[in-house]
Amino acid sequence: MKKFCIAMALILVVTVPLSIMAAEDGAALFKTKCANCHGAGGEGKTATKMPAVKGTALTADQIVELLTKGTAERRVPHKKPTSGFTADQAKAVADYVKTLK
């Protein structure tokens, strides 16, 4: 029974924080990579014509695509892939952006 309890505790310690850490990582990545242009709360910066991402109509998958591949329709920097983002990091940022209201 003791081994079972230890195993269950280990499973909970490993699995539950992963989802929490992903959100936190997305927030931290947003703060270091995105907030300078898009604002700390995703509100954008009108003086420099940087768009708001808070409340975006883009899906999380579209945001991941934008960060990892860029789109021809966008101005630099999102005309090309955002440097320093892995697919997992882009997903974490996208998930975080979708929480901004």
C-alpha positions in Angstrom: 0.0 0.0 0.0 2.8 2.4 0.8 4.4 1.8 -2.6 1.0 2.5 -4.3 0.6 5.7 -2.4 4.1 6.9 -3.3 3.5 6.0 -7.0 0.2 7.9 -7.0 1.8 10.9 -5.4 4.6 10.8 -8.0 2.1 10.6 -10.8 0.2 13.6 -9.4 3.4 15.6 -8.9 4.5 15.0 -12.4 1.2 15.4 -14.4 -0.7 18.2 -12.6 2.1 20.7 -12.6 2.9 20.2 -16.3 -0.3 21.9 -17.4 0.3 24.7 -14.8 3.9 25.0 -15.9 2.9 25.2 -19.6 0.6 28.2 -18.8 3.3 29.8 -16.7 5.9 29.2 -19.4 3.7 30.8 -22.0 3.3 33.8 -19.8 7.0 34.0 -19.1 7.8 33.6 -22.8 5.2 36.2 -23.7 6.8 38.6 -21.2 10.3 38.1 -22.6 9.6 37.7 -26.3 6.3 39.5 -27.1 5.4 42.1 -24.5 8.0 44.6 -25.7 5.9 45.1 -28.9 2.4 43.9 -27.9 2.3 45.3 -24.4 2.5 43.5 -21.1 -1.2 42.7 -21.1 -1.4 42.1 -24.9 -3.0 45.5 -25.3 -0.8 46.6 -28.2 1.1 49.8 -28.6 -0.6 52.4 -30.7 2.4 54.8 -30.8 4.4 52.2 -32.6 1.4 50.7 -34.4 1.9 47.3 -32.7 -1.4 45.4 -32.7 -3.1 44.1 -29.6 -3.2 40.4 -29.2 -5.6 40.5 -26.2 -8.9 39.2 -27.5 -7.5 38.2 -30.8 -9.9 36.3 -33.2 -7.0 34.0 -34.2 -7.2 30.5 -32.9 -4.3 29.1 -30.8 -3.3 27.0 -33.8 -3.2 30.1 -36.0 -1.0 31.9 -33.5 1.3 28.9 -33.4 1.5 29.0 -37.2 2.2 32.7 -37.2 5.0 32.3 -34.6 6.6 29.3 -36.2 6.2 30.1 -39.9 5.1 33.7 -40.3 2.7 34.8 -43.0 3.3 36.7 -46.2 0.5 39.1 -45.3 2.2 40.3 -42.1 4.9 42.9 -41.6 8.2 41.9 -40.1 8.8 40.3 -37.6 5.8 37.9 -38.2 6.4 37.8 -42.0 8.9 35.1 -41.0 9.3 32.7 -38.1 9.9 34.2 -34.7 13.4 33.4 -33.8 14.0 31.4 -30.6 10.6 29.7 -30.5 10.2 25.9 -30.5 6.8 24.5 -31.6 6.1 23.7 -27.9 7.0 27.2 -26.8 4.9 28.8 -29.5 2.0 26.6 -28.4 2.5 27.7 -24.8 2.5 31.4 -25.9 -0.6 30.9 -28.0 -2.4 29.2 -25.2 -1.4 32.1 -22.9 -2.5 34.7 -25.5 -5.9 33.1 -25.7 -6.4 33.7 -21.9 -5.9 37.4 -22.3 -9.3 39.2 -22.2 
